[in-house]
Amino acid sequence: GAVVSQHPSWVICKSGTSVKIECRSLDFQATTMFWYRQFPKQSLMLMATSNEGSKATYEQGVEKDKFLINHASLTLSTLTVTSAHPEDSSFYICSAGKQGYNYEQYFGPGTRLTVT
Amino acid sequence: LAKTTQPISMDSYEGQEVNITCSHNNIATNDYITWYQQFPSQGPRFIIQGYKTKVTNEVASLFIPADRKSSTLSLPRVSLSDTAVYYCLVGYPGGTDKLIFGTGTRLQVFP
């Protein structure tokens, strides 16, 4: 199988601070990873596409300076929420595709962010 | 990316077969149809994927008519643990193509 992990699984931070969330593909290489945000009782909203070795592509309405994405290696992408505010509290999920294999994307377990 | 339409919610009882239909009128020639399952506070989990006709695996079946403008996910003999949100996605998810999630269908299974 293909496993994607996220760290931390949950985090509480104070307003104004920054939080980094890691997404790792454990047993495969992923040139592209995706970051989603999900509010309670709502669907997943794609935030950005993370490309290894290049800049991320952000969806319309997502502030690239607030949500910093770094895809430094073929197995790791990070999402940093800068100057977090309570409205950034959400469930953040990453996914990675295993190229050439069943055309499937594998999702991480998610990270619950609470900003106080 | 083709837009999908699903029922917002469905109820069922244990042991019954559940069929969830998804409409995707603007599906492109190269698009596949993929269904994911999501439990609360977890990432989505792949259920099944198909291009045309019928696909079956150990947990579900996927029926796709010839025009491919809709698809039906069939869950045989559901149990309480099948209570979840089910998402239908259309696209070419070859690892590098983004996925756009619709509203999903919230399935509630009762004892």
Interface residues (C-beta under 8 A of the other chain):
Chain A: V4 Q6 A30 T31 T32 F34 Y36 S43 L44 M45 L46 T49 F91 I93 S95 A96 G97 K98 Q99 G100 Y101 N102 Y103 E104 Q105 Y106 F107 G108 P109 G110 R112
Chain B: Y32 T34 Y36 S41 Q42 G43 P44 R45 F46 Q49 Y87 Y92 P93 G94 G95 T96 D97 K98 L99 I100 F101 G102 T103 G104
